[in-house]
Every structure is written in C-alpha cells, then in structure tokens.
Amino acid sequence: MTYIADLIKEHCPNGVEWRELAEVCVVKTGQQINKTFIQNNLGRYPVVNSGKEPLGFVNVYNTEDDPIGITTRGAGVGYVSWNEGKYFRGNLNYSSKIKDSNVILPKFLYYFLKNSSKSIENLCTFEGIPALNKSNLEMLKIPIPPLEIQEEIVQILDKFTEYVTELTAELTDRQKQYTFYRDKLLSFEDEVYQVEWKTLGEVALPTENISWKSQGEQQFSYIDLSSVDRNSKKITETTEITKLTAPSRAQRVVKENDIIFGTTRPTLRRYARIPLEFDNQICSTGFYVFRASDEVLPKYIYHIFASSDFNNFVEENQSGASYPAISNSLVEQYKLPVPSKNIQSRIVQVLDNFDMVCNDLNIGLPKEIELRQKQYEYFREKLLTFTAEGVYTDSTVQYRQDLIRLLNWVFGPILVELGAVARYGNQKISTGDLSPKSYIGVDNLLQNRAGKLDATYLPENVKVIIYEEGNILIGNIRPYLKKIWFATNSGGASPDVLVVQNEVKDCLANRYLYHILANDRFFEFDMQNAKGSKMPRGDKGAVLHYQFILPTFSDQSRIVAILDKFDQLTTSISQGLPKEIELRQKQYEYFRDTLLNFLNKYE
C-alpha cells in the first residue's frame, strides 16, 4: 500500500478528514410498495426494497442516478446495494445521495459502506423486527480522502469486482450448459418405452370359415380341442377329414403362425401356434383364431395368451356353469400393450430362449426343472407386467437385479420407482461415536447441491441414522434449498436428513442415482408432495414413488463421467469455477479491507 500511503502524505499530510454521513449525503426513505401495486403495474424498472434481489419490476420509477441503497428493516437490515440507472426504491430502503461529488465519489462511499457492515450492524436494533434508524445511520463516520486517492481505491476495487463478475457470469453460463446437458442426458426423450394399448380385435386380421360345398375330395387335418396338448402347447393328434366326414364344428381355416385359443372351458388354457404343416387346415369352432396384423408378432400374442392377466380376463368373462365358454367377440375385447415390433421380438427371444438369455445376462438358473419352470413363469409375468405398465415398481428382493438387467436388455432405458431400487437407511449409531466431519444435519448440508461442511453442533449421545460411503443424503426440510450430498465417508445423519441407499448396485451406479436425485425435477417433485407451508418438510413415502429413467449400466457410466466433470466445474467448492470465485472474492475482500482500513491510520 506504499503507493496509497505516498498519495495520502502528498495530498493530506495532516491526516484524512472524517465526517458524519449526513454531512456528505442526503439520507431518505423510498416510497411505500406492495405486491398488489407491482402486479397492477408490471414493467421493466426493478423494485429495490429489503431483499438482495429486486422485489419485482414495474412500469414507473422514482430514482435515477442514485445508486446506493441500504436496507432499513427485516432479515437483511443494513445490507448495502449498488443499483445503477432508473429503478423504484421501496419504503424499506434508504437512499444515500451524494451532496457534492467533488467531495466524495459515490462508488468510494459504496465500497466504504460495504466494508463497514459491522459498524452498520451495531447501529441496528434487533428487538422484534430488525431495524436501522435513519438518525443513527446519519451519524456514521465516513473518511474523506482527496479525490485522487478515492479514484485510485475505486479503480483497484472495481477491477477485482470485474474479475469476480466475469467469473460469476462464466459460472452462470456453465451452469446453464450443465443443466441443458444434464436434462438431455437424463431424459432419454425417444428412447424410453411408452405404453400403447389396443384390443386383440384391433391388431388382428380377419379369418374365414371353409366352404365345404365348394370342396372336392380333398383331405384336411382337423384340429379339435383335444388335439392341443395343455402342457406343451403343441398340436399333437389330428383327424383327417373330407367334406363328407367333417364334423359340424370343423369350420375354421387356419394358416401358419395363427394362434388358436380354446374358448370352451377356456381356463384349461388350450392354445397353440399353427406350424407350417397345418397351414390351410381346419380347426374347431371351439377355438378363437388370431391372425396377426403388421402391428404385432404372432409369437408375442402367443406369450400374451400365456399370461396371468389374459387368463384372469377369460375367467372373469366366461359364462355357463356346467360348460363354461367365452365368445370370440369377448376375447377380441381383451386389451394388451403393443410395444414396437423390435421390443416384441426381444420379449419373444427371452421367452423362447430363456436359458440362453439368462446365461448371457449372468442370471443364475436353478438346477431343478420344477424350480427353473417357476423362475421362467416369474420372469414371464414380470416382463409382461412391465410391458403393460411401463414402469418398474417391484421392490421384491428375489431376482430384482436380474430382472432389471433383463428389462434393460429388452426395453433399453426403463422407467423405475425410487423405492424399487433403493431404501432409506434404518440402522442407528450414537452421536458419541461421531465427529463434526462424520455427522450430517440439515444445517451443515449446503444449498444448491454444494455438498456439506463439518458440523458446528453435535447432539450429545443421541441415536442417529448410519450412512455409508456412496449413500446419498438429502435435506428433508425445505426441499427447495436443494441440499444433497454424495457421501464420501461413513457416519451418522439426523432424522431430518434422508439417507438413500442403493439396493441394486449391479445395475444402478451410485453416482448415477446421485445425479438423478440432484436434478431440479426431483426437488420440484419433493416440493409438490411436501407438508407444511412455513417450514415445508418432504414426504418420505412420496419420495420413494419418484420415477426416473434407468439405462443400462454402461450408459450410466458414460453419463456419470460427463456430469461429474460439469459438477466439478460448476458446483464443487474445492474445484472449478466456484473455487476460483471464492479465491477472487477473498482477494477482493482483503484488498478492500486493507485499502479502506488503511485510512484509519490517518484519522
């Protein structure tokens, strides 16, 4: 500070003059303002009142070229702001208009007031609503060094402010870029399976009956109800018939890849796919004959007929006590999910080659045939259930990770519920076994995904929830603050912190789950379900119903690598732009304090 000292010695050898604020400024209060006025007069002029940000924007202004403002009341009492141009000053903001700019520069006064926050705080009263009395503020002592010195100080501090502003603007741009890529990467816009429903009748082609009168001596294979084996679902024994020997029920013409389903005593589940050898042969009118349109694969419909949902539909819609049956028209009213033919093909591939697919996906298979059949039926039902519902919600422990891998293989990125893949931690630890570094409360979680600080308060001998490295901790009070931390160590968390534990690590990466829950979409969902107005608290039960897209593990790894880099650059307090801004801010504050406190030596 030799240069400034030399200037002071040159221009004011007897010391720096100090005056009360009222001697160099006119301090006055702004005009009364409320939300109704703002709503009725929307415009482009900011409303400067008690907050750090504009209260709103209106179409009138009451202040011009009077940039210094000081908050008069409320939580931000004493806050000093700089507002250039035209704006509307509210009644909770003092103006400090310079009387003579040849005596003191507005920007110098602003920097001095910013540096005098402690002195201004001492002038405030904090009984009831915090307030700053005008007469007290007017007595604040202000240094009046020569203009040359003021200009030098302003120039130095402006430069540091410019550095911080540029970095902050770059950070804002990077955050927008990060948000765009994050949302894009996590949306899977056209890749996620969408459920479309149609009736059997809507996806079937017309079938026909034979005209026996026009037939000569040609023989046909006749498929009766007893011709379909109930276990193998294959056509076994048929009868050779002509128009002279054909029974009355021998009417329906079948073609290769038609699916036939027995509508007489339908719960016996007699169904089969017509192979080439029975192309253009005859079946009983006791069968419903399905012929696939271009929208569906015959084998997909075959597996639909095998599903519990179809069987339940048939059972509910059959009629007759001693000889129950269901009509063809009713069967055609059955609604089924119709995915793309590519997905249908994969479903068929799984169900037709179950053992091979399981081996490829490292899904264990029981040695016993009976258990293997049960496992097949379990996966078939889960596969077709997802086809129908389009979201994975099953939190059953058995086969869960295997099923998710299978669904990813068939459908690609799938929609899952948080509660189906994760749970809340429930084991306890005493705070006596924790340290400020390992204890997490809402207070030491940082806003806007910035991580956490060491705790400044540790409850004595209280049982709290254990968390492990890789868990995700979320502040459950005021979810809009977006307090979330990816645990890099183990420890304990207060009851107001959700400890989310990944239960399917083989198919869900911890860091991918973190990015899902750090997304604005999650916090918006959490707030929509929060309880309480003044201090909203997230609904733990509702949080577990949050749905998100789960791609394959390899895709998750690719996404995490990209988002982690953006995360470090835009939110990390130890790396990237936030760290650079913090260092610049500290540098700025150091020079500001040094420059302005330096004047005290010459009082």
C-alpha positions as CSV (number, residue, x, y, z in Angstrom):
1,M,0.0,0.0,0.0
2,T,3.1,2.3,-0.4
3,Y,1.5,4.0,-3.4
4,I,-1.7,4.9,-1.5
5,A,0.4,6.0,1.5
6,D,2.5,8.2,-0.7
7,L,-0.6,9.8,-2.1
8,I,-2.0,10.5,1.4
9,K,1.2,12.0,2.6
10,E,1.3,14.2,-0.5
11,H,-2.4,15.3,-0.6
12,C,-3.3,15.3,3.1
13,P,-0.2,15.4,5.3
14,N,-2.3,16.3,8.4
15,G,-4.4,13.1,8.0
16,V,-7.6,12.1,6.4
17,E,-10.7,14.1,7.2
18,W,-13.7,12.2,8.6
19,R,-17.3,13.4,8.5
20,E,-20.7,12.1,9.5
21,L,-22.7,10.6,6.7
22,A,-25.4,13.3,7.0
23,E,-22.8,15.9,6.1
24,V,-22.0,14.4,2.7
25,C,-25.2,12.7,1.9
26,V,-29.0,13.1,1.9
27,V,-30.4,10.0,3.5
28,K,-34.1,9.4,2.7
29,T,-36.6,6.6,2.6
30,G,-38.2,5.3,-0.6
31,Q,-41.9,5.0,-1.3
32,Q,-44.5,2.6,0.0
33,I,-44.7,-0.5,-2.1
34,N,-46.7,-3.8,-2.0
35,K,-47.3,-6.8,-4.2
36,T,-50.6,-5.6,-5.4
37,F,-49.0,-2.4,-6.8
38,I,-46.4,-4.5,-8.5
39,Q,-48.9,-6.9,-10.0
40,N,-51.0,-3.9,-11.3
41,N,-48.1,-2.0,-12.8
42,L,-45.8,-4.6,-14.3
43,G,-42.9,-3.1,-16.3
44,R,-39.1,-3.0,-16.8
45,Y,-37.9,-1.0,-13.7
46,P,-36.6,-3.1,-10.8
47,V,-38.1,-2.6,-7.3
48,V,-35.3,-2.2,-4.8
49,N,-36.6,-2.8,-1.3
50,S,-35.4,-5.1,1.6
51,G,-34.0,-8.0,-0.3
52,K,-30.8,-8.6,-2.2
53,E,-32.8,-9.2,-5.4
54,P,-35.5,-7.0,-6.9
55,L,-38.9,-7.4,-5.4
56,G,-40.4,-7.2,-8.9
57,F,-40.5,-5.0,-11.9
58,V,-42.9,-2.1,-12.5
59,N,-43.6,0.5,-15.2
60,V,-42.7,3.5,-13.1
61,Y,-39.5,4.7,-11.4
62,N,-38.8,7.1,-8.6
63,T,-35.0,7.0,-8.5
64,E,-32.4,7.8,-11.1
65,D,-28.6,8.1,-10.8
66,D,-28.8,7.5,-7.1
67,P,-27.2,4.1,-6.9
68,I,-26.5,3.5,-3.1
69,G,-29.2,1.7,-1.1
70,I,-29.3,0.5,2.5
71,T,-32.0,-1.9,3.7
72,T,-33.9,-0.4,6.7
73,R,-35.8,-3.3,8.2
74,G,-36.1,-7.1,8.2
75,A,-33.7,-10.0,8.0
76,G,-31.4,-8.1,5.5
77,V,-31.2,-4.9,7.6
78,G,-28.1,-2.9,6.9
79,Y,-27.4,-4.6,3.5
80,V,-25.7,-2.1,1.1
81,S,-26.6,-2.3,-2.6
82,W,-25.5,-0.6,-5.8
83,N,-28.2,-0.1,-8.3
84,E,-27.4,1.9,-11.5
85,G,-29.9,3.6,-13.8
86,K,-33.6,4.0,-13.2
87,Y,-35.5,2.0,-10.6
88,F,-38.3,2.2,-8.0
89,R,-37.0,2.5,-4.4
90,G,-39.3,1.0,-1.8
91,N,-40.0,2.1,1.7
92,L,-37.6,-0.4,3.3
93,N,-34.6,1.1,1.5
94,Y,-32.6,4.2,2.4
95,S,-31.1,6.4,-0.3
96,S,-27.7,7.8,0.4
97,K,-27.4,10.5,-2.3
98,I,-24.1,12.4,-2.5
99,K,-24.5,16.2,-1.9
100,D,-21.3,17.1,-3.8
101,S,-19.4,14.6,-6.0
102,N,-16.3,16.9,-5.8
103,V,-16.1,15.9,-2.1
104,I,-16.8,12.2,-2.2
105,L,-17.3,9.8,-5.1
106,P,-20.5,7.6,-4.9
107,K,-18.5,4.4,-5.7
108,F,-16.0,5.2,-3.0
109,L,-18.8,5.7,-0.5
110,Y,-20.4,2.4,-1.6
111,Y,-17.2,0.5,-1.1
112,F,-16.7,2.1,2.3
113,L,-20.2,1.3,3.4
114,K,-19.8,-2.3,2.2
115,N,-16.7,-2.6,4.3
116,S,-18.5,-1.1,7.3
117,S,-21.1,-3.8,7.7
118,K,-20.1,-4.4,11.3
119,S,-20.4,-0.7,12.2
120,I,-23.8,-0.5,10.5
121,E,-24.9,-3.7,12.3
122,N,-24.0,-2.0,15.6
123,L,-26.4,0.8,14.7
124,C,-29.3,-1.6,14.2
125,T,-31.8,-2.7,16.8
126,F,-32.8,-6.4,16.9
127,E,-35.7,-6.4,19.3
128,G,-38.7,-7.6,17.3
129,I,-38.3,-6.8,13.6
130,P,-34.6,-5.8,13.0
131,A,-34.4,-2.1,12.1
132,L,-31.9,0.6,11.2
133,N,-32.9,4.1,12.4
134,K,-32.2,6.9,9.9
135,S,-30.8,9.3,12.6
136,N,-28.3,6.6,13.7
137,L,-27.2,5.9,10.2
138,E,-26.6,9.6,9.5
139,M,-24.1,9.7,12.4
140,L,-21.9,7.0,10.8
141,K,-18.3,8.4,10.3
142,I,-17.0,8.5,6.7
143,P,-13.4,9.2,5.6
144,I,-13.0,11.9,3.0
145,P,-9.6,11.4,1.4
146,P,-8.7,13.5,-1.6
147,L,-10.5,12.6,-4.8
148,E,-7.2,11.3,-6.4
149,I,-7.0,8.7,-3.6
150,Q,-10.7,7.8,-3.8
151,E,-10.3,7.3,-7.6
152,E,-7.3,5.0,-7.1
153,I,-9.1,2.9,-4.5
154,V,-12.2,2.7,-6.6
155,Q,-10.2,1.7,-9.7
156,I,-8.5,-1.1,-7.8
157,L,-11.7,-2.5,-6.2
158,D,-13.6,-2.1,-9.5
159,K,-11.0,-4.3,-11.1
160,F,-11.4,-7.0,-8.5
161,T,-15.2,-6.7,-8.8
162,E,-14.9,-7.1,-12.5
163,Y,-12.9,-10.3,-12.1
164,V,-15.5,-11.8,-9.8
165,T,-18.3,-10.7,-12.0
166,E,-16.7,-12.2,-15.1
167,L,-16.1,-15.5,-13.3
168,T,-19.7,-15.5,-11.9
169,A,-21.1,-14.8,-15.4
170,E,-19.0,-17.7,-16.8
171,L,-20.2,-19.9,-14.0
172,T,-23.8,-19.0,-14.8
173,D,-23.2,-19.8,-18.4
174,R,-21.6,-23.1,-17.5
175,Q,-24.4,-23.9,-15.1
176,K,-26.9,-23.3,-17.9
177,Q,-24.9,-25.5,-20.2
178,Y,-24.6,-28.1,-17.4
179,T,-28.4,-28.0,-16.8
180,F,-29.0,-28.4,-20.6
181,Y,-26.7,-31.4,-20.9
182,R,-27.9,-32.9,-17.6
183,D,-31.5,-32.7,-18.6
184,K,-30.7,-34.0,-22.1
185,L,-28.6,-36.9,-20.8
186,L,-31.2,-37.9,-18.2
187,S,-34.3,-37.5,-20.4
188,F,-33.8,-40.3,-23.0
189,E,-36.5,-38.5,-24.9
190,D,-37.4,-41.0,-27.7
191,E,-35.6,-44.0,-26.2
192,V,-37.9,-44.7,-23.2
193,Y,-40.5,-47.4,-23.7
194,Q,-44.0,-45.9,-24.0
195,V,-47.1,-48.0,-23.3
196,E,-49.7,-48.2,-26.1
197,W,-52.8,-50.2,-25.6
198,K,-55.0,-51.9,-28.2
199,T,-57.6,-54.7,-28.2
200,L,-56.9,-58.1,-29.8
201,G,-59.5,-57.2,-32.4
202,E,-57.6,-54.0,-33.3
203,V,-54.4,-55.9,-34.0
204,A,-55.9,-59.0,-35.7
205,L,-56.6,-59.7,-39.4
206,P,-59.9,-61.3,-40.4
207,T,-60.1,-65.1,-40.6
208,E,-62.5,-67.2,-42.6
209,N,-64.6,-70.4,-42.5
210,I,-64.3,-73.1,-45.1
211,S,-67.0,-73.5,-47.7
212,W,-67.5,-77.3,-47.7
213,K,-69.8,-77.2,-50.7
214,S,-67.1,-75.9,-53.0
215,Q,-64.6,-78.6,-51.9
216,G,-64.0,-81.8,-53.8
217,E,-62.4,-85.0,-52.3
218,Q,-59.5,-83.1,-50.7
219,Q,-58.5,-84.2,-47.3
220,F,-57.8,-81.8,-44.4
221,S,-56.2,-82.2,-41.0
222,Y,-58.8,-81.4,-38.4
223,I,-57.6,-79.8,-35.1
224,D,-60.1,-80.4,-32.3
225,L,-59.9,-79.2,-28.8
226,S,-58.3,-82.4,-27.7
227,S,-55.6,-82.0,-30.4
228,V,-53.8,-79.3,-28.4
229,D,-51.6,-80.6,-25.6
230,R,-52.2,-78.4,-22.5
231,N,-48.6,-78.8,-21.2
232,S,-46.5,-78.5,-24.4
233,K,-49.0,-76.1,-26.1
234,K,-48.4,-78.0,-29.3
235,I,-50.8,-79.7,-31.8
236,T,-50.4,-83.5,-31.4
237,E,-53.1,-85.8,-32.7
238,T,-55.3,-84.6,-35.6
239,T,-58.0,-86.3,-37.7
240,E,-58.1,-86.5,-41.4
241,I,-61.4,-85.3,-42.8
242,T,-63.2,-84.5,-46.1
243,K,-66.4,-82.7,-46.8
244,L,-68.2,-86.0,-46.3
245,T,-66.7,-86.8,-42.9
246,A,-66.2,-83.4,-41.5
247,P,-68.0,-82.8,-38.1
248,S,-70.2,-79.8,-37.8
249,R,-67.6,-77.9,-35.7
250,A,-64.9,-78.3,-38.4
251,Q,-65.3,-74.8,-39.9
252,R,-62.3,-72.5,-39.2
253,V,-59.5,-72.2,-41.7
254,V,-56.1,-71.8,-40.0
255,K,-52.8,-70.6,-41.5
256,E,-49.2,-70.8,-40.5
257,N,-48.5,-68.6,-37.4
258,D,-52.1,-68.2,-36.5
259,I,-52.7,-68.6,-32.7
260,I,-55.6,-70.7,-31.6
261,F,-57.2,-70.5,-28.2
262,G,-59.8,-72.8,-26.8
263,T,-62.9,-70.8,-25.9
264,T,-64.8,-73.8,-24.5
265,R,-63.7,-74.3,-20.9
266,P,-61.1,-71.6,-21.5
267,T,-59.4,-71.8,-18.1
268,L,-57.9,-75.1,-19.3
269,R,-55.7,-72.9,-21.3
270,R,-55.6,-74.8,-24.6
271,Y,-53.7,-72.6,-27.0
272,A,-51.1,-73.2,-29.7
273,R,-49.3,-71.6,-32.7
274,I,-50.1,-73.1,-36.1
275,P,-46.9,-74.6,-37.6
276,L,-46.2,-74.8,-41.4
277,E,-47.5,-78.4,-41.6
278,F,-51.0,-77.3,-40.6
279,D,-51.1,-74.3,-43.0
280,N,-54.6,-74.0,-44.6
281,Q,-56.0,-76.8,-42.4
282,I,-59.2,-76.8,-40.4
283,C,-59.9,-76.3,-36.7
284,S,-62.9,-76.5,-34.5
285,T,-65.2,-73.6,-33.9
286,G,-64.3,-74.2,-30.2
287,F,-61.2,-72.2,-30.9
288,Y,-60.7,-68.4,-31.3
289,V,-58.3,-67.9,-34.2
290,F,-56.0,-65.0,-34.0
291,R,-54.2,-63.8,-37.2
292,A,-51.6,-61.1,-36.6
293,S,-51.7,-57.8,-38.4
294,D,-48.5,-55.9,-39.2
295,E,-48.5,-54.3,-35.8
296,V,-47.8,-57.5,-33.8
297,L,-45.7,-60.6,-34.0
298,P,-47.6,-63.9,-33.7
299,K,-45.2,-65.2,-31.1
300,Y,-45.8,-62.1,-29.0
301,I,-49.5,-62.8,-29.0
302,Y,-48.7,-66.5,-28.1
303,H,-47.0,-65.3,-25.0
304,I,-49.8,-62.9,-24.2
305,F,-52.2,-65.9,-24.2
306,A,-49.8,-67.5,-21.7
307,S,-50.0,-64.5,-19.3
308,S,-51.9,-64.5,-16.0
309,D,-53.6,-61.2,-17.0
310,F,-55.2,-62.8,-20.1
311,N,-56.2,-65.9,-18.1
312,N,-57.9,-63.7,-15.5
313,F,-59.7,-61.8,-18.2
314,V,-61.0,-65.0,-19.7
315,E,-62.1,-66.4,-16.3
316,E,-64.0,-63.2,-15.4
317,N,-65.8,-63.1,-18.8
318,Q,-66.7,-66.7,-19.4
319,S,-70.3,-67.7,-18.9
320,G,-72.1,-71.0,-18.2
321,A,-71.8,-73.2,-15.1
322,S,-71.5,-76.8,-16.3
323,Y,-70.0,-76.0,-19.7
324,P,-68.3,-72.5,-19.4
325,A,-67.3,-70.7,-22.5
326,I,-66.3,-67.3,-23.8
327,S,-67.3,-65.8,-27.1
328,N,-64.8,-64.7,-29.8
329,S,-66.2,-61.2,-29.7
330,L,-65.4,-61.0,-25.9
331,V,-61.9,-62.4,-26.5
332,E,-61.3,-59.7,-29.0
333,Q,-62.1,-57.1,-26.4
334,Y,-59.1,-58.0,-24.3
335,K,-56.7,-55.0,-24.1
336,L,-53.0,-55.6,-24.4
337,P,-49.9,-53.5,-24.5
338,V,-48.5,-53.1,-28.0
339,P,-44.8,-52.1,-27.9
340,S,-42.6,-51.7,-31.0
341,K,-42.0,-54.9,-33.0
342,N,-38.4,-54.7,-32.0
343,I,-39.3,-54.9,-28.4
344,Q,-41.8,-57.6,-29.1
345,S,-39.0,-59.5,-30.8
346,R,-36.8,-59.2,-27.7
347,I,-39.6,-60.4,-25.4
348,V,-40.2,-63.4,-27.7
349,Q,-36.4,-64.0,-27.7
350,V,-36.3,-64.1,-23.9
351,L,-39.3,-66.3,-23.5
352,D,-38.4,-68.7,-26.3
353,N,-34.7,-69.0,-25.3
354,F,-34.9,-68.3,-21.6
355,D,-31.9,-70.4,-20.6
356,M,-29.6,-68.9,-23.2
357,V,-30.6,-65.3,-22.4
358,C,-30.2,-65.9,-18.7
359,N,-26.7,-67.3,-19.3
360,D,-25.8,-64.3,-21.5
361,L,-27.0,-61.8,-18.8
362,N,-25.4,-63.8,-15.9
363,I,-28.8,-64.6,-14.4
364,G,-28.5,-67.8,-12.3
365,L,-30.7,-70.7,-13.1
366,P,-31.8,-73.4,-10.6
367,K,-30.8,-77.0,-11.5
368,E,-34.1,-78.4,-10.6
369,I,-36.5,-78.5,-13.6
370,E,-39.5,-77.5,-11.4
371,L,-37.7,-74.5,-9.9
372,R,-36.5,-73.5,-13.3
373,Q,-40.0,-73.5,-14.6
374,K,-41.2,-71.4,-11.7
375,Q,-38.4,-68.9,-12.4
376,Y,-39.4,-68.8,-16.1
377,E,-43.0,-68.1,-15.1
378,Y,-41.9,-65.4,-12.7
379,F,-39.8,-63.6,-15.3
380,R,-42.5,-64.0,-17.9
381,E,-45.1,-62.4,-15.7
382,K,-42.7,-59.5,-14.7
383,L,-41.7,-59.0,-18.3
384,L,-45.3,-58.8,-19.5
385,T,-46.3,-56.7,-16.5
386,F,-43.7,-54.1,-17.4
387,T,-44.9,-54.3,-21.0
388,A,-48.3,-53.3,-19.7
389,E,-47.4,-50.7,-17.1
390,G,-44.2,-49.2,-18.5
391,V,-42.7,-48.6,-15.0
392,Y,-40.8,-50.9,-12.7
393,T,-42.1,-50.7,-9.2
394,D,-41.3,-54.1,-7.7
395,S,-39.2,-54.0,-4.6
396,T,-39.2,-57.8,-4.1
397,V,-35.7,-58.8,-3.2
398,Q,-35.8,-62.1,-5.2
399,Y,-34.3,-61.7,-8.7
400,R,-34.6,-57.9,-8.6
401,Q,-31.2,-57.1,-10.1
402,D,-31.6,-59.9,-12.6
403,L,-35.0,-58.6,-13.7
404,I,-33.7,-55.1,-14.2
405,R,-30.9,-56.3,-16.4
406,L,-33.4,-58.3,-18.3
407,L,-35.8,-55.3,-18.7
408,N,-32.8,-53.2,-19.9
409,W,-31.9,-55.8,-22.4
410,V,-35.4,-55.9,-23.8
411,F,-36.6,-52.3,-23.5
412,G,-33.4,-50.3,-23.3
413,P,-33.8,-47.4,-20.8
414,I,-36.7,-48.2,-18.4
415,L,-38.8,-46.1,-16.0
416,V,-38.4,-47.2,-12.4
417,E,-39.6,-46.0,-9.0
418,L,-37.0,-45.0,-6.5
419,G,-38.5,-47.3,-3.9
420,A,-38.0,-50.3,-6.2
421,V,-34.2,-49.8,-6.3
422,A,-33.3,-48.0,-3.1
423,R,-34.4,-47.7,0.5
424,Y,-33.8,-45.4,3.5
425,G,-31.1,-46.3,5.9
426,N,-32.5,-47.5,9.3
427,Q,-29.6,-48.7,11.3
428,K,-28.6,-46.4,14.2
429,I,-25.4,-45.0,15.7
430,S,-24.8,-42.9,18.8
431,T,-23.6,-39.3,18.2
432,G,-20.9,-40.1,20.8
433,D,-19.2,-42.2,18.2
434,L,-19.3,-39.4,15.6
435,S,-17.2,-36.3,14.9
436,P,-18.1,-33.0,13.3
437,K,-16.7,-34.4,10.0
438,S,-18.9,-37.5,10.1
439,Y,-22.2,-36.0,11.5
440,I,-24.6,-34.7,8.9
441,G,-27.5,-32.4,9.9
442,V,-29.6,-30.2,7.8
443,D,-27.6,-27.2,9.0
444,N,-24.2,-28.4,7.6
445,L,-25.6,-29.5,4.3
446,L,-25.1,-26.7,1.7
447,Q,-27.7,-25.3,-0.6
448,N,-27.8,-25.9,-4.3
449,R,-26.0,-29.2,-4.3
450,A,-22.8,-27.7,-2.9
451,G,-22.1,-30.6,-0.6
452,K,-21.5,-30.2,3.1
453,L,-19.4,-28.6,5.7
454,D,-18.2,-30.0,9.0
455,A,-20.9,-29.8,11.7
456,T,-20.6,-26.9,14.1
457,Y,-23.1,-28.6,16.5
458,L,-23.1,-32.3,17.5
459,P,-26.0,-33.6,19.7
460,E,-24.9,-35.4,22.8
461,N,-25.5,-39.2,22.9
462,V,-28.4,-39.3,20.5
463,K,-29.1,-42.2,18.2
464,V,-29.0,-41.1,14.5
465,I,-29.1,-42.9,11.2
466,I,-26.0,-44.6,9.9
467,Y,-24.8,-43.7,6.4
468,E,-22.1,-45.3,4.3
469,E,-19.8,-44.1,1.6
470,G,-21.7,-44.0,-1.6
471,N,-25.1,-43.2,0.1
472,I,-27.0,-40.1,-0.9
473,L,-28.0,-37.7,1.8
474,I,-30.9,-35.2,1.2
475,G,-32.0,-32.4,3.5
476,N,-35.7,-33.2,4.2
477,I,-36.6,-29.7,5.5
478,R,-37.3,-27.0,2.8
479,P,-36.6,-29.2,-0.2
480,Y,-36.4,-26.1,-2.4
481,L,-33.0,-25.4,-0.9
482,K,-31.7,-28.5,-2.9
483,K,-29.4,-29.8,-0.1
484,I,-27.9,-33.0,-1.2
485,W,-24.5,-34.8,-0.7
486,F,-22.9,-37.9,-2.1
487,A,-21.3,-39.5,0.9
488,T,-17.5,-39.8,0.6
489,N,-17.2,-41.3,4.1
490,S,-19.4,-43.1,6.6
491,G,-21.1,-41.6,9.6
492,G,-24.4,-40.6,11.1
493,A,-27.2,-38.3,9.9
494,S,-30.0,-36.5,11.8
495,P,-33.7,-37.6,11.3
496,D,-34.2,-34.6,9.1
497,V,-31.8,-36.0,6.6
498,L,-32.9,-38.8,4.2
499,V,-30.2,-41.5,3.8
500,V,-30.9,-43.1,0.4
501,Q,-29.1,-46.5,-0.1
502,N,-28.8,-48.1,-3.4
503,E,-30.0,-51.8,-3.3
504,V,-29.2,-52.8,-6.8
505,K,-25.6,-51.9,-7.2
506,D,-25.1,-54.4,-10.1
507,C,-27.4,-52.4,-12.3
508,L,-27.6,-48.9,-10.8
509,A,-24.5,-46.9,-10.2
510,N,-24.4,-44.8,-7.0
511,R,-23.2,-41.7,-8.8
512,Y,-25.9,-42.1,-11.5
513,L,-28.5,-42.2,-8.7
514,Y,-26.9,-39.1,-7.1
515,H,-27.3,-37.2,-10.4
516,I,-30.9,-38.3,-10.7
517,L,-31.7,-37.0,-7.2
518,A,-29.7,-33.8,-7.6
519,N,-31.8,-32.9,-10.6
520,D,-34.2,-30.0,-10.4
521,R,-37.0,-32.3,-11.4
522,F,-36.6,-34.4,-8.2
523,F,-36.7,-31.3,-5.9
524,E,-39.8,-30.0,-7.7
525,F,-41.4,-33.4,-7.1
526,D,-40.3,-33.3,-3.5
527,M,-41.8,-29.8,-3.0
528,Q,-45.1,-30.8,-4.7
529,N,-45.5,-33.5,-2.0
530,A,-44.0,-31.6,0.9
531,K,-46.1,-30.9,4.0
532,G,-46.3,-27.5,5.8
533,S,-46.1,-24.0,4.5
534,K,-43.7,-22.0,6.7
535,M,-41.2,-24.9,7.0
536,P,-42.1,-27.5,4.4
537,R,-40.9,-31.0,5.0
538,G,-40.5,-33.6,2.3
539,D,-42.9,-36.6,2.4
540,K,-40.6,-39.7,2.8
541,G,-43.2,-42.0,1.5
542,A,-43.9,-39.9,-1.6
543,V,-40.2,-39.6,-2.3
544,L,-39.9,-43.4,-2.8
545,H,-42.6,-43.1,-5.6
546,Y,-40.4,-40.7,-7.6
547,Q,-39.9,-42.2,-11.1
548,F,-36.8,-41.8,-13.2
549,I,-35.1,-43.4,-16.2
550,L,-32.7,-46.2,-15.7
551,P,-30.5,-47.0,-18.7
552,T,-28.0,-49.9,-19.0
553,F,-25.1,-49.8,-16.6
554,S,-22.6,-48.9,-19.4
555,D,-24.8,-46.0,-20.4
556,Q,-24.9,-44.9,-16.8
557,S,-21.1,-44.9,-16.6
558,R,-20.9,-42.7,-19.7
559,I,-23.5,-40.2,-18.4
560,V,-21.8,-40.1,-14.9
561,A,-18.4,-39.3,-16.5
562,I,-19.9,-36.3,-18.3
563,L,-22.0,-35.0,-15.4
564,D,-19.2,-35.4,-12.9
565,K,-17.0,-33.1,-15.0
566,F,-19.7,-30.5,-15.2
567,D,-20.4,-30.9,-11.5
568,Q,-16.8,-30.2,-10.5
569,L,-16.7,-27.2,-12.8
570,T,-20.0,-25.6,-11.7
571,T,-20.7,-26.7,-8.1
572,S,-17.6,-28.1,-6.4
573,I,-16.4,-25.8,-3.6
574,S,-12.9,-27.4,-3.9
575,Q,-12.5,-27.3,-7.7
576,G,-13.6,-25.4,-10.8
577,L,-15.1,-22.0,-11.1
578,P,-16.7,-21.9,-7.6
579,K,-13.3,-22.3,-6.0
580,E,-11.8,-19.7,-8.4
581,I,-14.6,-17.3,-7.5
582,E,-14.1,-17.9,-3.8
583,L,-10.4,-17.2,-4.1
584,R,-11.0,-14.0,-6.1
585,Q,-13.7,-12.9,-3.6
586,K,-11.3,-13.4,-0.7
587,Q,-8.6,-11.5,-2.6
588,Y,-11.1,-8.7,-3.3
589,E,-12.2,-8.5,0.4
590,Y,-8.5,-8.5,1.5
591,F,-7.7,-5.5,-0.7
592,R,-10.9,-3.7,0.1
593,D,-10.3,-4.1,3.9
594,T,-6.7,-3.2,3.6
595,L,-7.3,-0.1,1.4
596,L,-10.2,1.2,3.4
597,N,-8.9,0.3,6.9
598,F,-5.6,1.9,5.9
599,L,-7.3,5.2,6.1
600,N,-7.9,4.7,9.8
601,K,-4.3,5.3,10.4
602,Y,-4.7,8.9,9.2
603,E,-7.9,9.7,11.1
